[in-house]
């Protein structure tokens, strides 16, 4: 396979890993009820997300730094995408919605 196609696959794998990691973080924050077990939920979520991400980086890279860098770039691109997709409305938008659009 050509080097460019391999790096594109690594980039795609990084995007998928990042979507899992940051999407899982968003889901954990949104779904955790305020209870005595919230800390345990956050800790378990962090460990699971980190284990999946680190294992994914290891499997994708196979000891080649170019594939690792491509995977990391994809991971960071997913972070940017997830952050933009879940962005909270600004204070002005909330005020407009509360006033009924007037």
C-alpha positions as a Markdown table, in Angstrom:
| # | Residue | x | y | z |
|---|---|---|---|---|
| 1 | Unk | 0.0 | 0.0 | 0.0 |
| 2 | Unk | 1.2 | 3.5 | -0.6 |
| 3 | Unk | 2.5 | 5.6 | 2.2 |
| 4 | Unk | -0.1 | 8.3 | 1.8 |
| 5 | Unk | -2.9 | 5.8 | 2.0 |
| 6 | Unk | -1.4 | 4.3 | 5.2 |
| 7 | Unk | -1.1 | 7.7 | 6.8 |
| 8 | Unk | -4.7 | 8.6 | 5.8 |
| 9 | Unk | -5.9 | 5.4 | 7.5 |
| 10 | Unk | -3.9 | 6.4 | 10.6 |
| 11 | Unk | -5.4 | 9.9 | 10.5 |
| 12 | Unk | -8.9 | 8.4 | 10.2 |
| 13 | Unk | -8.2 | 6.1 | 13.2 |
| 14 | Unk | -7.1 | 9.1 | 15.2 |
| 15 | Unk | -10.3 | 10.9 | 14.4 |
| 16 | Unk | -12.3 | 7.9 | 15.5 |
| 17 | Unk | -10.3 | 7.6 | 18.7 |
| 18 | Unk | -10.7 | 11.3 | 19.4 |
| 19 | Unk | -14.4 | 11.1 | 18.7 |
| 20 | Unk | -14.7 | 8.2 | 21.2 |
| 21 | Unk | -12.6 | 10.0 | 23.8 |
| 22 | Unk | -14.1 | 13.5 | 23.7 |
| 23 | Unk | -17.6 | 12.3 | 22.9 |
| 24 | Unk | -17.4 | 10.0 | 25.9 |
| 25 | Unk | -16.2 | 12.9 | 28.0 |
| 26 | Unk | -19.2 | 15.0 | 26.9 |
| 27 | Unk | -21.6 | 12.1 | 27.5 |
| 28 | Unk | -20.1 | 11.5 | 31.0 |
| 29 | Unk | -20.5 | 15.1 | 32.0 |
| 30 | Unk | -24.0 | 15.4 | 30.6 |
| 31 | Unk | -25.3 | 12.1 | 32.0 |
| 32 | Unk | -23.8 | 12.1 | 35.5 |
| 33 | Unk | -26.4 | 12.7 | 38.1 |
| 34 | Unk | -25.3 | 14.6 | 41.2 |
| 35 | Unk | -24.9 | 11.7 | 43.6 |
| 36 | Unk | -22.3 | 10.2 | 45.9 |
| 37 | Unk | -21.1 | 8.0 | 43.0 |
| 38 | Unk | -20.3 | 10.8 | 40.6 |
| 39 | Unk | -16.6 | 10.6 | 41.4 |
| 40 | Unk | -16.5 | 6.9 | 40.7 |
| 41 | Unk | -18.4 | 7.4 | 37.4 |
| 42 | Unk | -15.9 | 10.1 | 36.3 |
| 43 | Unk | -12.9 | 8.0 | 37.3 |
| 44 | Unk | -14.2 | 4.9 | 35.5 |
| 45 | Unk | -15.0 | 6.9 | 32.4 |
| 46 | Unk | -11.5 | 8.4 | 32.4 |
| 47 | Unk | -9.8 | 5.1 | 32.8 |
| 48 | Unk | -11.9 | 3.4 | 30.0 |
| 49 | Unk | -11.4 | 6.3 | 27.6 |
| 50 | Unk | -7.7 | 6.5 | 28.3 |
| 51 | Unk | -7.3 | 2.7 | 27.9 |
| 52 | Unk | -9.1 | 2.7 | 24.6 |
| 53 | Unk | -7.1 | 5.8 | 23.3 |
| 54 | Unk | -3.7 | 4.5 | 24.3 |
| 55 | Unk | -4.4 | 1.0 | 23.0 |
| 56 | Unk | -5.6 | 2.5 | 19.8 |
| 57 | Unk | -2.5 | 4.7 | 19.4 |
| 58 | Unk | -0.3 | 1.6 | 20.1 |
| 59 | Unk | -2.1 | -0.6 | 17.6 |
| 60 | Unk | -2.2 | 2.1 | 14.9 |
| 61 | Unk | 1.5 | 3.2 | 15.2 |
| 62 | Unk | 3.2 | -0.3 | 15.1 |
| 63 | Unk | 6.3 | 1.6 | 16.2 |
| 64 | Unk | 6.3 | 4.0 | 13.2 |
| 65 | Unk | 6.4 | 7.6 | 14.3 |
| 66 | Unk | 4.7 | 8.9 | 11.1 |
| 67 | Unk | 1.6 | 6.8 | 11.7 |
| 68 | Unk | 1.7 | 7.9 | 15.4 |
| 69 | Unk | 1.8 | 11.6 | 14.4 |
| 70 | Unk | -1.0 | 11.2 | 11.8 |
| 71 | Unk | -3.1 | 9.4 | 14.5 |
| 72 | Unk | -2.4 | 12.2 | 17.0 |
| 73 | Unk | -3.4 | 14.9 | 14.4 |
| 74 | Unk | -6.6 | 13.0 | 13.8 |
| 75 | Unk | -7.2 | 12.9 | 17.5 |
| 76 | Unk | -6.8 | 16.6 | 17.8 |
| 77 | Unk | -9.0 | 17.3 | 14.8 |
| 78 | Unk | -11.7 | 15.2 | 16.5 |
| 79 | Unk | -11.3 | 17.3 | 19.6 |
| 80 | Unk | -11.8 | 20.5 | 17.6 |
| 81 | Unk | -14.9 | 19.0 | 15.9 |
| 82 | Unk | -16.5 | 17.7 | 19.1 |
| 83 | Unk | -15.8 | 21.0 | 20.9 |
| 84 | Unk | -17.5 | 22.9 | 18.1 |
| 85 | Unk | -20.5 | 20.5 | 17.8 |
| 86 | Unk | -21.3 | 20.6 | 21.5 |
| 87 | Unk | -20.6 | 24.3 | 22.1 |
| 88 | Unk | -23.0 | 25.9 | 24.6 |
| 89 | Unk | -25.0 | 28.8 | 23.3 |
| 90 | Unk | -23.5 | 32.2 | 24.1 |
| 91 | Unk | -25.0 | 34.4 | 26.8 |
| 92 | Unk | -26.6 | 36.6 | 24.1 |
| 93 | Unk | -28.3 | 33.6 | 22.5 |
| 94 | Unk | -29.7 | 32.5 | 25.8 |
| 95 | Unk | -31.0 | 36.0 | 26.6 |
| 96 | Unk | -32.7 | 36.2 | 23.2 |
| 97 | Unk | -34.3 | 32.9 | 23.7 |
| 98 | Unk | -35.5 | 33.8 | 27.2 |
| 99 | Unk | -37.0 | 37.1 | 25.9 |
| 100 | Unk | -38.9 | 35.2 | 23.2 |
| 101 | Unk | -36.9 | 36.5 | 20.3 |
| 102 | Unk | -37.6 | 40.2 | 20.9 |
